[in-house]
């Protein structure tokens, strides 16, 4: 049993209208699903991705009116957005500057060229040259970003923990990731980042299938908030979903049990250092209840929420 790579990442915004504008207008991603948090229907759940919401391209946000995140360990600390080639990184450096977004220099991180930046709420992001590896996304023809420079997907994902062993036990023994390499943390060379790989085979699958774990024992624990990340999800084959649920239970790992999110099915587990992981299926996908041509244009609810549509919509603020 192998995970296939990053499925999506879900973060928190307290300025959802500005969030919508940033990710569609500046980053050129498509809003493929405009819905609500199924556990808190007062909050939007927005999904930005490629043209059709291909698994592995989704960056999603909960809309919560909360203070800014207090940064620290026991958290997800940076999300990498894959592009291909130094020319794309140069394009993005210019584009971010044009939009008044501060960014670092194009630099080598773990053997890959990267460009670090933050969104307007302090969400830590970076473009990374993925070498053209991983599933090809479906370009969004209405994007303000040229096709050759559009975000190809997510990965790697960087998390911070105070101790490696508890997390390593879960990601290797339970989730079947493989230790791949190590490198010094770019912000503090005393901290080591351990790279774990998903997928089958002995050759690295690429940035789309890597989890990077920074060991940072001298940092305080993070406090969740806007500009922070809620969880990261890993891809599981549709036909292996029940087997993964059984596997979590066999290892005695506390988990959510099977949860049907309608567009995919999920399992949630918090690893011992406190970072929330999700295992999510590829299917049935975002086209199950909308025409692909009009994805994200209206609020779509999972069927069990439809009887409450009027009440739910009345509690949401406009974002267009």
C-alpha positions in Angstrom: 0.0 0.0 0.0 1.5 3.3 -1.1 0.3 6.9 -1.0 0.4 8.6 -4.4 1.6 12.1 -3.3 0.1 15.3 -2.1 -3.7 15.5 -2.5 -4.4 19.0 -1.2 -3.6 21.4 1.6 -6.1 23.3 3.6 -5.2 26.7 5.3 -7.0 29.4 7.2 -8.0 32.9 6.0 -9.7 35.7 8.0 -10.1 37.8 4.9 -11.7 35.5 2.4 -12.7 38.1 -0.2 -9.1 39.3 -0.4 -8.0 35.6 -0.4 -10.2 34.9 -3.4 -8.7 37.8 -5.3 -5.1 36.9 -4.5 -5.2 33.3 -5.5 -7.2 33.8 -8.7 -6.0 37.2 -9.8 -2.3 37.2 -8.6 -1.5 33.5 -8.6 -3.9 32.7 -11.5 -5.4 29.6 -10.0 -9.0 28.6 -10.7 -11.7 28.6 -8.0 -13.0 25.1 -8.7 -15.3 24.6 -5.7 -17.1 27.3 -3.8 -18.5 25.5 -0.8 -18.6 25.6 3.0 -16.8 23.8 5.8 -18.9 20.7 6.3 -18.3 20.8 10.0 -18.8 24.6 10.4 -21.3 25.8 7.7 -20.8 29.4 8.7 -17.4 29.3 7.0 -16.6 29.1 3.3 -14.4 26.3 2.1 -12.8 27.5 -1.2 -10.7 25.2 -3.4 -8.2 26.7 -5.9 -6.6 24.3 -8.4 -5.9 23.7 -12.1 -8.8 24.0 -14.6 -10.6 20.9 -13.3 -9.4 20.4 -9.8 -7.0 17.6 -10.5 -5.9 15.9 -7.2 -2.6 17.3 -6.2 -3.3 20.8 -7.5 -5.8 21.9 -4.7 -4.9 24.7 -2.3 -8.0 25.2 -0.1 -9.0 27.7 2.6 -11.4 27.8 5.5 -12.9 31.2 6.2 -12.6 31.9 9.9 -12.5 35.2 11.7 -9.5 34.5 13.9 -6.3 36.3 14.9 -3.1 35.6 12.9 -1.2 32.4 13.5 1.6 32.5 16.1 4.4 30.7 14.3 6.2 27.8 15.8 6.7 24.1 15.7 4.1 21.3 15.7 2.7 22.9 12.5 2.9 23.0 8.7 5.2 25.8 7.9 5.5 26.2 4.2 3.6 25.1 1.1 5.5 24.7 -2.2 3.8 25.4 -5.5 5.3 23.6 -8.4 6.3 25.3 -11.6 8.8 24.1 -14.2 12.1 25.9 -15.1 14.1 28.9 -14.0 12.2 31.0 -16.6 9.0 30.4 -14.7 10.6 31.4 -11.4 11.9 34.6 -13.0 8.4 35.3 -14.4 6.9 34.8 -10.9 9.5 37.1 -9.3 8.5 39.8 -11.7 4.8 39.2 -11.3 4.9 39.2 -7.5 6.9 42.5 -7.6 4.3 44.0 -9.9 1.6 43.2 -7.5 3.4 44.5 -4.5 4.2 41.1 -2.9 7.5 40.8 -1.1 9.6 37.8 -2.0 13.0 36.3 -1.6 15.6 35.7 -4.3 15.6 32.6 -6.6 17.8 30.2 -4.6 18.6 26.6 -4.4 16.8 24.7 -1.6 17.4 21.0 -1.3 18.8 20.9 -4.8 15.8 22.7 -6.4 15.5 26.3 -7.4 12.8 28.0 -5.3 11.3 31.4 -4.8 9.8 32.1 -1.3 7.0 34.5 -0.6 3.9 35.0 1.5 0.3 35.9 0.7 -1.2 39.0 2.2 -2.1 37.2 5.4 1.3 35.7 6.0 0.7 32.3 4.5 4.2 30.9 3.8 4.5 29.8 0.2 7.2 29.1 -2.3 7.4 28.4 -6.0 9.7 25.4 -6.8 11.1 24.1 -10.0 9.7 20.5 -10.1 11.7 19.5 -13.2 8.4 18.7 -15.0 7.8 15.6 -12.8 4.4 14.5 -11.5 1.0 14.4 -13.2 0.5 17.2 -15.7 -2.2 19.6 -14.7 -5.0 20.9 -16.9 -4.2 24.5 -17.8 -6.9 27.1 -17.1 -7.4 29.1 -20.3 -9.0 32.0 -18.4 -6.1 32.4 -16.1 -4.2 35.8 -16.1 -1.0 33.7 -16.0 0.3 32.2 -19.3 -0.1 28.4 -19.5 3.6 27.7 -19.4 4.0 29.5 -16.0 0.8 28.3 -14.3 1.1 26.5 -11.0 1.5 22.8 -11.8 0.4 21.5 -8.3 1.5 21.2 -4.7 4.6 19.8 -3.1 6.7 19.3 -1.2 5.0 20.3 2.1 7.3 21.4 5.0 6.3 20.7 8.6 8.0 21.5 11.9 8.2 19.1 14.8 10.2 19.2 18.1 11.2 15.5 17.9 11.7 13.4 14.8 11.1 9.9 16.1 7.4 10.0 16.8 6.6 11.5 13.5 9.0 9.3 11.6 7.4 6.2 13.2 4.0 7.2 11.8 5.1 8.3 8.3 7.3 5.3 7.7 5.6 2.4 9.6 2.0 3.4 9.1 2.0 5.6 6.0 4.7 3.7 4.1 6.8 6.7 3.3 10.5 6.2 2.8 13.4 8.3 4.2 15.1 9.8 1.2 17.7 12.5 2.3 18.4 15.3 4.7 19.4 19.0 4.4 20.0 22.0 6.7 17.0 24.2 7.2 17.5 27.4 5.1 16.5 29.7 8.0 18.7 27.9 10.6 21.4 25.5 9.6 21.3 24.0 13.1 17.9 22.5 12.3 17.8 19.5 10.0 15.0 18.8 7.4 14.3 15.1 6.8 12.7 14.2 3.4 10.2 11.4 3.2 9.0 10.1 -0.2 5.6 8.6 -1.2 4.9 6.3 -4.1 6.3 3.0 -5.4 9.8 2.5 -6.6 13.3 3.3 -5.5 13.8 6.4 -7.6 12.5 9.7 -6.2 9.0 10.4 -7.5 9.6 14.1 -7.3 8.4 17.2 -5.4 4.7 16.3 -5.7 5.3 13.2 -3.5 7.5 14.4 -0.7 6.9 15.4 2.9 9.7 17.5 4.5 10.0 17.3 8.3 12.1 20.0 10.0 13.2 19.1 13.5 13.1 22.4 15.6 13.1 21.6 19.3 14.0 25.1 20.4 10.8 26.7 18.9 7.6 27.2 20.9 4.5 25.4 19.7 2.5 27.2 17.0 -0.9 28.7 17.9 -3.4 28.2 15.0 -4.8 31.2 13.2 -5.2 33.1 10.0 -2.2 32.7 7.7 -1.6 29.2 9.1 -2.3 25.7 7.8 -5.1 23.4 9.1 -4.0 20.1 7.5 -2.3 18.4 4.6 -3.9 15.6 2.7 -2.2 12.7 0.9 -3.6 10.8 -2.1 -4.9 7.3 -1.8 -6.2 5.2 -4.7 -10.0 5.0 -4.6 -10.0 1.2 -4.4 -7.6 1.3 -1.4 -9.6 3.6 0.8 -11.2 1.0 3.1 -7.9 -0.8 3.4 -6.2 2.4 4.6 -9.0 2.8 7.2 -8.3 -0.7 8.4 -4.6 -0.1 8.5 -4.9 3.0 10.7 -7.0 0.9 13.1 -4.6 -2.1 13.0 -1.8 0.2 14.2 -4.0 1.6 16.9 -3.7 5.1 15.6 -6.6 7.3 16.7 -8.4 8.6 13.6 -11.7 10.0 12.3 -12.9 6.9 10.7 -14.3 7.0 7.2 -15.7 10.5 6.2 -17.5 11.1 2.9 -16.8 14.6 1.7 -18.8 13.9 -1.5 -16.1 15.1 -3.9 -13.6 12.7 -2.2 -13.5 10.4 0.8 -11.3 11.1 3.7 -9.5 9.8 6.8 -8.0 12.1 9.4 -5.2 11.3 11.8 -3.1 13.6 14.0 0.5 12.4 14.1 2.2 12.4 17.5 3.7 15.8 17.2 0.3 17.3 16.6 0.2 17.9 12.8 -3.1 16.9 11.2 -2.9 14.5 8.2 -5.7 13.5 5.9 -5.8 10.6 3.5 -8.1 11.5 0.6 -9.3 9.6 -2.5 -8.9 11.0 -6.0 -12.6 10.5 -6.8 -15.3 11.1 -7.6 -13.9 14.6 -8.2 -15.3 18.1 -8.5 -17.3 17.5 -11.7 -19.7 15.2 -10.0 -22.1 18.0 -9.2 -21.1 20.8 -11.5 -20.4 21.4 -15.2 -16.6 21.7 -15.6 -17.1 24.9 -17.6 -18.7 26.6 -14.6 -16.8 25.2 -11.6 -16.7 27.6 -8.7 -19.2 30.1 -9.9 -21.8 29.3 -7.3 -22.0 27.9 -3.8 -22.3 24.1 -4.0 -23.2 22.0 -1.0 -22.8 18.3 -0.2 -26.2 16.6 -0.5 -26.7 16.2 3.2 -26.5 20.1 3.5 -28.9 20.9 0.7 -32.0 21.1 3.0 -30.3 23.9 4.8 -29.2 25.9 1.7 -31.2 29.1 2.4 -30.0 29.3 6.0 -26.3 28.5 5.0 -26.2 31.1 2.2 -27.7 33.8 4.4 -24.7 33.4 6.7 -22.0 33.8 4.0 -20.5 37.1 2.9 -20.0 37.9 -0.8 -16.5 37.3 -2.2 -16.9 38.4 -5.8 
